[in-house]
Amino acid sequence: MAIDNHFLLKKIIQKDQLIAAFCAFTNMPFVYCDPVSFEDQVWIFADSDGFREFADRFAGRKIILREVTIKKNAYTAFFASLLPLGITEVVFTENGANAAIPLDQFVKRQDMSSIPLFRRPLENPSLQLTSLYLMQEARRQVPNEEKEELRGLNEEFLINLARARFMMPIEVKNGPGSAEEKIRKGQIGFVNMNMKNGDSFRPIFGDAFEFNKFKQKKSFQALTLPFAGLKQAMPKDVKGYILNPLGCSVVITSQLIDQVLKSFPEEVQKGAEETRKIMESQASAAAGPVATKKKAGKPSAPHGSKITQMPKKQ
């Protein structure tokens, strides 16, 4: 039976600010799997003392947490950002007492059932969640043999990677023709990230929140593609991709792509099939009589993504 948290929720949202536990290894909220309920949680606190007590619990395991202040006017954005991460609960701590509250009591997920597939914001909650758990474990400053969960987390991450779709930032070149036509013809520029050692990687994103953090006020659009498309889109002078570079920042090398394609072909096919359905949805909308009306309105998807055939490698 659901617990009525009405008064507690009201008390929380009336506070001028909250403290959230972020992980220094991911630059994202610290995710914690409750050992009894198995809910995937994010922890918030009424004050810094509560956070420090919580952080001390993990310091012995070499997990570094940092305190992030969430102002009242940012509450909605913060809780909404947890939805595409696959978070199910928020734990609020005050005066040593903890209260676990379902995330959907803080913020409701938008009903997407009436929105065409190609207009829905891209999300990969399983991928995003496992990438956070993986990096929280992998980046602990202890010998690998002490990272007991690392192997299982890595396999789970690779499976979700194979199933996923990604957003790759592109710049459509000026000139006549629609963005879709230019993408098909390869009249676009790609974004590269250059490392200190001279290696280049391309950024990719697992959801619209991560893409928009990177995009900010720049004129990037997003090319949306399945895992199999990463191999096709990668030129020889690029070493691979960086997933969510402003978040967990996971390096996806060319060798890792080959390993996933070989080890999880069925999961890769699932991701490709999902992309095919979205492309069919887009083509159907463009061909139908409703398409003209749709073009005049504001797109439902906030990230301006384009589902299309891959352009030639650059």
C-alpha positions as CSV (number, residue, x, y, z in Angstrom):
1,M,0.0,0.0,0.0
2,A,1.3,3.4,-1.0
3,I,2.3,5.7,1.9
4,D,0.8,9.2,2.0
5,N,3.8,11.5,2.1
6,H,1.7,14.7,1.4
7,F,2.8,16.6,4.5
8,L,6.4,15.5,4.3
9,L,6.6,16.5,0.6
10,K,5.1,19.9,1.4
11,K,7.7,20.3,4.1
12,I,10.5,19.5,1.8
13,I,9.5,21.7,-1.1
14,Q,8.9,24.6,1.2
15,K,12.6,24.6,2.2
16,D,14.7,27.4,0.7
17,Q,17.4,24.8,-0.3
18,L,18.3,21.2,-0.1
19,I,21.6,19.3,-0.1
20,A,22.1,16.5,-2.6
21,A,24.8,13.8,-2.5
22,F,26.8,13.8,-5.7
23,C,29.6,11.4,-6.6
24,A,33.0,12.9,-7.4
25,F,33.6,10.1,-9.9
26,T,30.6,10.8,-12.1
27,N,29.7,14.5,-11.5
28,M,26.2,13.2,-11.1
29,P,23.9,12.4,-8.2
30,F,25.2,9.4,-6.1
31,V,23.1,6.4,-6.8
32,Y,22.5,3.8,-4.1
33,C,20.7,0.4,-4.3
34,D,18.8,-0.3,-1.1
35,P,19.9,-3.7,0.1
36,V,16.4,-4.6,1.3
37,S,14.0,-3.0,-1.2
38,F,16.4,-2.9,-4.2
39,E,15.1,0.5,-5.0
40,D,17.6,2.8,-6.9
41,Q,17.9,5.8,-4.7
42,V,19.3,9.4,-4.7
43,W,19.8,11.0,-1.2
44,I,19.0,14.6,-0.2
45,F,19.5,16.3,3.1
46,A,18.0,19.2,5.1
47,D,21.5,20.4,6.1
48,S,25.2,19.8,5.6
49,D,25.6,17.9,8.8
50,G,23.3,15.2,7.5
51,F,25.2,15.0,4.3
52,R,28.6,14.7,6.0
53,E,27.4,11.9,8.2
54,F,26.2,10.1,5.0
55,A,29.4,10.7,3.1
56,D,31.5,9.3,6.0
57,R,29.7,6.0,5.5
58,F,31.3,5.6,2.1
59,A,34.7,7.2,2.7
60,G,36.1,3.9,4.0
61,R,35.2,2.3,0.7
62,K,37.1,5.1,-1.1
63,I,33.9,6.5,-2.6
64,I,34.1,10.3,-2.6
65,L,30.9,12.2,-2.3
66,R,30.5,15.9,-2.6
67,E,27.8,18.3,-1.4
68,V,25.7,20.1,-4.0
69,T,23.2,22.7,-2.9
70,I,19.8,22.7,-4.8
71,K,18.0,26.0,-4.5
72,K,14.2,26.1,-4.3
73,N,13.7,27.4,-7.8
74,A,15.7,24.4,-9.2
75,Y,13.8,21.6,-7.3
76,T,11.6,20.7,-10.3
77,A,14.5,20.6,-12.7
78,F,16.6,18.5,-10.3
79,F,13.9,15.9,-9.6
80,A,12.9,15.8,-13.3
81,S,16.6,15.1,-14.2
82,L,16.4,11.9,-12.2
83,L,13.6,10.4,-14.3
84,P,15.8,9.4,-17.3
85,L,18.4,8.0,-14.9
86,G,16.1,5.2,-13.8
87,I,15.9,6.5,-10.2
88,T,12.9,5.2,-8.3
89,E,13.2,6.7,-4.8
90,V,14.5,9.8,-3.1
91,V,15.7,9.5,0.5
92,F,15.3,12.6,2.6
93,T,17.3,13.0,5.7
94,E,16.7,15.4,8.6
95,N,17.8,15.3,12.2
96,G,19.1,11.7,11.7
97,A,15.8,10.4,10.4
98,N,15.5,9.0,6.9
99,A,12.3,8.9,4.7
100,A,12.2,7.0,1.4
101,I,9.8,8.7,-1.0
102,P,9.0,7.4,-4.6
103,L,10.4,9.8,-7.2
104,D,7.0,10.0,-8.9
105,Q,5.6,11.8,-5.9
106,F,8.1,14.6,-6.5
107,V,7.6,14.8,-10.2
108,K,5.3,13.1,-12.7
109,R,6.5,11.6,-15.9
110,Q,4.9,13.1,-19.0
111,D,2.5,10.7,-20.8
112,M,4.2,10.0,-24.2
113,S,1.6,7.6,-25.6
114,S,0.0,10.2,-27.9
115,I,3.3,11.6,-29.1
116,P,4.8,10.0,-32.3
117,L,7.9,7.9,-31.6
118,F,10.3,10.2,-33.4
119,R,9.2,13.2,-31.4
120,R,9.7,11.6,-28.0
121,P,12.8,12.7,-26.1
122,L,15.5,10.1,-26.2
123,E,16.0,8.2,-22.9
124,N,18.1,5.1,-21.9
125,P,17.4,4.8,-18.2
126,S,18.9,1.3,-17.9
127,L,22.1,2.5,-19.6
128,Q,22.4,5.7,-17.7
129,L,21.8,3.9,-14.3
130,T,24.3,1.1,-14.9
131,S,26.9,3.6,-16.2
132,L,26.6,5.5,-12.9
133,Y,26.9,2.3,-10.8
134,L,29.8,1.1,-12.9
135,M,31.8,4.3,-12.7
136,Q,31.2,4.7,-8.9
137,E,32.8,1.2,-8.5
138,A,35.4,1.3,-11.2
139,R,37.0,4.6,-10.1
140,R,37.4,3.8,-6.5
141,Q,41.1,4.1,-5.6
142,V,41.5,0.5,-4.5
143,P,43.0,-2.6,-6.2
144,N,40.7,-4.2,-8.7
145,E,40.5,-7.4,-6.7
146,E,38.7,-5.4,-4.0
147,K,36.0,-4.2,-6.5
148,E,33.8,-7.2,-6.0
149,E,30.8,-5.9,-8.0
150,L,32.9,-4.6,-11.0
151,R,32.6,-7.6,-13.3
152,G,28.9,-7.9,-12.9
153,L,28.3,-4.2,-13.4
154,N,30.5,-4.1,-16.5
155,E,28.6,-6.9,-18.2
156,E,25.3,-5.3,-17.3
157,F,26.5,-2.0,-18.7
158,L,27.7,-3.6,-22.0
159,I,24.3,-5.3,-22.5
160,N,22.5,-1.9,-22.0
161,L,25.1,-0.2,-24.2
162,A,24.3,-2.7,-27.0
163,R,20.5,-2.0,-26.7
164,A,20.8,1.8,-26.6
165,R,20.3,4.7,-28.9
166,F,22.5,7.7,-28.7
167,M,22.6,11.4,-29.5
168,M,25.6,12.7,-31.4
169,P,26.1,16.5,-31.8
170,I,26.4,17.8,-35.3
171,E,26.4,21.2,-37.0
172,V,24.4,21.5,-40.2
173,K,26.1,23.6,-42.8
174,N,24.6,26.7,-44.1
175,G,23.0,26.8,-47.6
176,P,19.8,25.7,-49.3
177,G,17.9,22.5,-48.4
178,S,16.4,21.0,-45.2
179,A,18.5,19.7,-42.3
180,E,17.4,16.2,-43.2
181,E,18.6,16.5,-46.7
182,K,22.0,17.9,-45.6
183,I,22.4,15.1,-43.1
184,R,21.8,12.5,-45.8
185,K,24.2,14.2,-48.1
186,G,26.9,14.5,-45.4
187,Q,26.7,18.4,-45.4
188,I,27.4,18.5,-41.7
189,G,30.2,19.0,-39.3
190,F,31.0,16.6,-36.4
191,V,32.2,17.6,-32.9
192,N,35.5,16.1,-31.7
193,M,37.0,16.2,-28.2
194,N,40.8,16.3,-28.2
195,M,42.7,14.7,-25.3
196,K,46.0,16.0,-23.9
197,N,47.8,13.0,-25.5
198,G,46.5,14.1,-28.9
199,D,43.8,11.4,-29.2
200,S,40.4,12.5,-30.5
201,F,37.0,11.2,-29.4
202,R,33.4,12.1,-30.3
203,P,30.9,12.9,-27.6
204,I,27.7,10.9,-27.5
205,F,24.8,11.2,-25.1
206,G,22.3,8.8,-23.5
207,D,19.5,11.2,-23.1
208,A,18.3,14.7,-23.9
209,F,19.3,16.1,-20.4
210,E,23.0,15.1,-21.0
211,F,22.9,16.4,-24.6
212,N,21.4,19.8,-23.5
213,K,24.1,20.2,-20.8
214,F,26.7,19.9,-23.5
215,K,24.8,21.9,-26.1
216,Q,23.9,24.9,-23.9
217,K,23.5,27.9,-26.3
218,K,25.4,26.4,-29.2
219,S,23.6,25.5,-32.5
220,F,24.2,21.8,-32.3
221,Q,21.6,19.4,-33.5
222,A,21.6,15.7,-32.6
223,L,22.0,12.8,-34.9
224,T,20.3,9.9,-33.3
225,L,21.7,6.4,-34.0
226,P,21.7,2.9,-32.5
227,F,24.8,1.2,-31.1
228,A,25.6,-0.5,-34.5
229,G,25.7,3.0,-36.0
230,L,28.6,4.0,-33.8
231,K,30.9,1.8,-35.8
232,Q,29.7,3.2,-39.1
233,A,30.0,6.8,-38.0
234,M,33.5,6.6,-36.6
235,P,36.3,7.8,-38.9
236,K,39.8,6.4,-38.8
237,D,41.4,9.4,-37.0
238,V,39.0,9.1,-34.0
239,K,39.7,6.6,-31.2
240,G,36.1,6.2,-30.2
241,Y,33.4,8.0,-28.2
242,I,32.9,9.5,-24.8
243,L,29.5,8.8,-23.3
244,N,28.0,11.7,-21.4
245,P,31.3,13.7,-21.1
246,L,29.9,16.2,-18.6
247,G,28.5,13.4,-16.5
248,C,29.9,9.9,-15.9
249,S,32.2,10.3,-19.0
250,V,32.7,6.7,-20.1
251,V,35.2,6.0,-22.9
252,I,33.9,3.8,-25.6
253,T,36.9,2.7,-27.7
254,S,36.8,1.1,-31.2
255,Q,37.9,-2.1,-29.6
256,L,35.1,-2.1,-27.1
257,I,32.5,-1.5,-29.9
258,D,33.9,-4.5,-31.7
259,Q,33.7,-6.6,-28.5
260,V,30.0,-5.6,-27.9
261,L,29.0,-6.2,-31.5
262,K,30.5,-9.7,-31.2
263,S,29.3,-10.6,-27.7
264,F,25.8,-9.2,-27.7
265,P,24.5,-9.4,-31.3
266,E,20.8,-10.0,-30.2
267,E,20.9,-6.9,-28.0
268,V,22.5,-4.8,-30.8
269,Q,19.7,-6.0,-33.1
270,K,17.0,-4.9,-30.5
271,G,18.5,-1.4,-30.6
272,A,18.6,-1.3,-34.4
273,E,15.0,-2.5,-34.5
274,E,13.8,0.3,-32.2
275,T,15.6,2.9,-34.4
276,R,13.9,1.4,-37.5
277,K,10.5,1.8,-35.9
278,I,11.2,5.4,-35.0
279,M,12.4,6.1,-38.6
280,E,9.2,4.5,-39.9
281,S,7.2,6.8,-37.5
282,Q,9.0,9.8,-38.9
283,A,8.5,8.8,-42.5
284,S,4.8,8.1,-41.9
285,A,4.3,11.5,-40.3
286,A,6.1,13.2,-43.2
287,A,4.0,11.4,-45.8
288,G,0.6,11.8,-44.1
289,P,-1.8,14.8,-44.2
290,V,-1.1,15.6,-40.5
291,A,2.5,16.4,-41.3
292,T,1.7,19.9,-42.7
293,K,0.0,20.9,-39.5
294,K,2.8,19.4,-37.4
295,K,5.5,21.4,-39.1
296,A,3.8,24.7,-38.0
297,G,3.8,23.7,-34.3
298,K,6.6,23.4,-31.9
299,P,8.3,19.9,-31.8
300,S,7.5,17.8,-28.8
301,A,11.1,16.7,-28.4
302,P,13.2,19.4,-26.8
303,H,16.5,18.3,-28.2
304,G,16.0,18.8,-31.9
305,S,17.2,15.3,-32.8
306,K,17.1,13.9,-36.3
307,I,16.5,10.2,-37.1
308,T,17.9,9.6,-40.5
309,Q,20.2,7.4,-42.6
310,M,23.9,7.8,-41.6
311,P,25.9,10.2,-43.8
312,K,29.2,9.3,-45.2
313,K,32.1,9.2,-42.7
314,Q,34.1,12.3,-42.2
